Amino acid sequence: MNDKTPKLYLSRRNLTALLAKLDADAQGIETACTIIKHRNPAVAAYQQTMDTIAVIAVQDEEYYSAQERPAGEMHPREEVQLQTPSTGVAFAGPLL
């Protein structure tokens, strides 16, 4: 990843919150499934490259049906962790 690639840093807490929002949505509880991240110039570590961004979680079924394609394969190390295996294009990227 080069320095010009936009960056957004999500902590485990951020990711867990998004997953909890997806679980709530699946149970019929109203949620925007969103967290808002703001750049904090007072802190040097983990600076995202945009001033503000909305990170929106979407249920797999909704996302892939709207994309009209199956989920793409992930790196094998993560793929084995998935409850629903990918059915799309094979992983061809670098190890991240």
Secondary structure, DSSP 8 states (H G I E B T S, - for coil): --TTS------HHHHHHHHHHHHHHHTT-----EEEEE--TT--TT--SSSEEEEE---HHHHHHHHTS------HHHHTT-SS---SS---S---
